[in-house]
Amino acid sequence: MNWIQPCLTAGRTQILAGLFSILLLGLVVLSASLGYMKIEFFDVLKIILARLPGQAHLAEAVSQASQVVVMDVRLPRILTCAAVGGGLALSGVIFQGILLNPLADPYTLGVSAGAAFGACFAILLNLGAAFVSVPLFAFAGACLTLFFVIFLSYTGKNSAAVLSSNSLILSGIIVAAILSAGISFLKYTADEQVSIIIFWLMGSFASKTWLDVGVTLLSLVLGLLVSMVFARDLNLISLGERSAASLGVDTRKVTLMLLVTGSMLAAVSVSVSGIIGFVGLLVPHMVRLFTGPDNRRLIPVSLLAGALLLLGADTITRAVLPHEIPIGILTALIGGPVFCWIFKRGAIR
């Protein structure tokens, strides 16, 4: 009878994934209908479906202004937000799995701090309108930070443990602390650009384009494919490096691949949206309460849950509150108390 529980868990996970997918699609349409210009829910649905081959007649009765608002203004922001939420949640799952640390998230290795430093540097040089834009500098900063963290871990005395969770976490903390000081210095010297830097650091999805949608969705699909390929190995790594190695897992290769994948997801997300906290930390713990620790189930459901959470928060800031506030503030206000509740229940060990 030991096979019954895994079957029940798998069935519950499939139901949960299906429910989250339906809720996400519904929330995309609902969010596109809300805003300063109110558009009917079914009109939004017609506008979206009219983009399918041979369905252009569906939007004939909808005003041209509504079509422009939905397709060129709201939908790029909504889809980018959902992709970033899924990417941050997936990155959190990966980091918590390979570092064996329940507090690991995209900030643990300093990747987000590196992206923030790169973006602040670009803003300080007033490169926002140039080809070398703020997102490009943010992504470059995140990648360079990852390489330096790995290099720093290689310089330890025990080279055999070069990719152990302890060496990576300590290296990430050191680099993040240095970069935080660098960000503070850039803000101090920014003068009139300091307000732009502070607003970017709080996170925002304003003025997103279809290019942002393409970049974030591409990174999300690649990250999902890689993480699902190594999901079983990630389960074995949770037993410990020696146990995983005895079961045939190349722990160094898997750790490095997943480390690069999680960092890539975090780098792209932060470079597009700015600093958004608690999504990568909170979502995996919430989903783990329903799916269990099996990463083959945890990964896809966490992706959907992260997209739902961040899109819901962005919809509130954009269309419900009297004045739009940076999305990072709202996620911290929501994530902090919820994380305290999960911690009090003993779900984090």
N, C-alpha and C positions, 0 to 999 in steps of 0.2 A: 504493500500500500504506500510505499515511500514515493511512488511516482505521481500520486494524486496531487500533492501540494505544489510541485513545479507546474503541473498542468493548469491548476487553478490560478496560480500566479501569472502564467503566460496568458491565459484567457482574460484575466483582469487587466493586464497590461495592454492587450490589444483593444479592449473596450475603452480604456482610458486614453490611448493614443487616438482612437477614432473620435471620441468625444472632444478632445482638445483640438483636433483638426477642424471639426465642424464649428466649434466655438471661435477658433481663429479666423476662419473664413467669414463667419457672421460678424465678428468684431471689425474686420477689414472694411466690410461694406458699411456697417454702422458708423465707424469712425469717419469714413469718407462722406457720409451724409451730414455730419455735425460740423459746426463752425460758424463764422460770422455770417456766411451765406448758407441758409438752410436748404437742403436738397432732400427730396423724398427718398426713403430707403430703396424702394423698387425702381426709382429713376436711376439711382447709382448702379443698381444691379443691371439695368438695361444698358447703361453706358459701358460697363465692363464687358458684358457679354457681347456687345456690338463689335468689339475688337476681334472676336473670333471670326474665322473665315466664313463668308456667306451669311453673316448675321448683322450686317450694317443697318438693316431696316429697323432693328429693335430700338435704336436711339433717335429715330426720325422725329418723334413727338417731344423729345427733350430739347430744351433750349441749348444753343451753342455755348452760351456763357457757362451753363452748368457742366457741359462736357469738358470745357477748358479747365475749369476749377478742379474737377475730379481727376482728369488724366494728367494735367501738367503741374498741378500744385499739391493736391492732397495725396494722391495715390503714391507718388515717389517717396514722400515723407513717411507714409504709413508702411510701405513695404520695406524701406530702409530700416525703420524702427523695429519691425518684426524680425528682420534678418539679424540686426545687431543684438536684440534680446536673445535670439536663439544661439548666436555665436558666443556671447558672454556666458550663457548657461552651459553650453557644450564645453567651453574652455574650462569652466569651473569643475565640471565632472572629470575632465582629463587630468587637471592638476591635482585634484583630491585623490585620484586613483594612483598616479605615478609617484606622488610625494608622500602618500600614506598619511596625510594630514587633513583633518576635517575643517581646518581654517584656511586651507589653500584656495586661492582664487586667482583671477588674472593679475592681481597686484602682488602676489607672493614673490614672484621672481623679478619684480621691478619693471616688467614690460610696460605696464600702464604709465609708470613714472617716466620711463624713457620716451614714450609717445607724447606725454604732456610736455616734457622738456623740449623735444623737437618742435612741437607746435608753438610753444611760447617763444622759442628762438625765431621762428618764421614770422610770427606776429610782431616781434620787436624790430625785425628788419623790414617790416611792411611789405612782405612778399605775398600777401593774401590774394592779390589779383594777378600775380605773375604765374609763369608756367610751373615754377617750383613753388607750389602752393602749400598752405598749412597742412592739409591731409598728407601730402607727400613727405614733408619734414617729420610729421608725427609718426608715420609708418617707418621711415628711416631710423628715427630715434628708438623706436621699439625694437627693431631688428638688431641694431648695434648694441642695445642693452642686453638682449638675449645672448649675443655672441660673447660679450664681455663677462656675463654671469657664468657661462660655460667655461670660458678661459680661466676665470678666477677659481672655479671649482677644480680645474685641472692642476692648479699650482699648489694644492694641498700636499701635505707630507705623504698621505696615504693615497697614492695614485690609483690603487685598485678600487677605491670607493669614490671615484671621481664623479659619478653620476648618482650617488646615493642621495636620498631625500634630505638628509641633514646638510650635506655640503651645498646642495643647490639652494635650500631655503636660507642658509646663512649668507651665501653669496648674494642672493636676491635682496635680503634685508640690508646688507651693506651698500649695495649699488643704489637701492631705492632711497636710502637715507641721504646719500651724496647727491642724487638727482633732485630730491626735495629741497635741499639747500640751494642747488643751482636754480631751481624754479623760483624760490623766494628772492634770490639775487636778481633774476631777470625781471620780476615784478617790481622790485625796488628801483631798477634803472629804466623802467618802461615809460614813465611819465604819462603822456596822454593815451598810450596804448594799454595801460594797466587795466582799464575797465574791460577791454576786449579780451585780454588774457584771462581775467577772472571769470567772465561769462563763458568762455570756451571751457575752462576747467570744470565748470558746473554741469556741462553737458547740454546739448540742444540738437534738435532735428530740423530746425528751421532752414528753409531754402534748399532742401535736398532735391537732387535731379535723378533722372533715370540712369545716369552714369553711376551714381552712388548705389542705386539699386543693383545694377549689374555687378559691381565690384563686391558688395557685401554678400549677395546671393552666391556668387561664384566661390568665394572663400568659404561660405557656409557649407555648400555642397561638397567641396573638396575635404573640408574638415570632417564632415559626417562620414564620408566614404572611408577615410583613413582610420577614424576612430572605431568604426564598426568592424573593419578588417582586424584590428588589434584588440577588440573588445574582450575576447576570450583570454588573450595574454594579459590584459589589464586585470582581469579577475584573478589570474594566478599570481600576478605580482603582489596583490593584496595579501597573499599568504606569507610574503617575505621573499627577498631576493634569492636566498638559498633554496627554498622550496620551489620557487618558480623555475630556477635553473635546473633543478633535479627533474622537473617535469618537461624539460626540453625547450624552455623559453630563453631566447637570447635577450637577457634583461637589458644589457647596454644598448643594443640596437632598438628594442621596443621603446625603452625610456627616451632615447634621443629622438626617435620618430614622433612619438606623442608629444614630447616637449616642444619640438618645432611646430607641430600642428596646433597645439593649444596656444602657443605664443603668436602664431600667425593669425588665428582667429581673434585673439585679444588685440593685436596690433591693428588689424583692419577695422575692427569695431571702434576702438578708441580714436583712430585717425579720422573716422567719419563723424563720430558723434560727440567726442570729448569724453571726459571722465564721468562714468556712470557706475556707482557703487552698489554693492549688495546683490546684484543679479547673479553673478557668477558664484557668489558665496552661498546665497540663500536657496536658490532654486533646486540644486542637487539634493539638499537635505529635505526639502519639502517633498520632492518626487520620490525620494528613497523610502519615505513612509508608506508609499503605496506599491511601489514596484519591487522593493527589496534591493539588495546590494549588487545584483547581477547587472553588469554594465551593458550587456546586450539588450536589456530592457530599459535601463536607466537612461542611456544616451538619447534615443529618439524621443522619449517622453519629456526629458529635461529640455531638449531643444524646443519642443512645442510649448511647454510651460513657460520658458523664458521669453519666447516671442509673445505669448499672451500677456504675461505680466508687464513687460515693457511697453507694449502697444496700448494696454489699458491705462497705464500711468501717463503715457504721452497724450492719449485722448482726453484724459482729465485735465491735464495742464493746458491743452490747446483749446478745447471746446466747452469745458464745464466751468472751470474757475473764471472769475471776472477778468483776471489778468494772467497771461502766460508766465509761468515761472520755469526756471531751468529744470530739466527732467531729473538731473542728479539729486536735487534737493528732495523731490517727491519720493524717489526710490529709497533714499536714506531714511526719510520719515516713515515710510511703510516697512522697509526691510529691517530696521533696527528693532522695533517692538516684536515683529514676527520672529526674528532670529532669537530674541530673548525667550519667547514662548517655547520655541523648539528646543532651545538649550535647557530650559527648565524641565521639559518633559523627559529629558535624558536621551533624546534622539541623536545627540552628537557625542561621540566617544573618541 
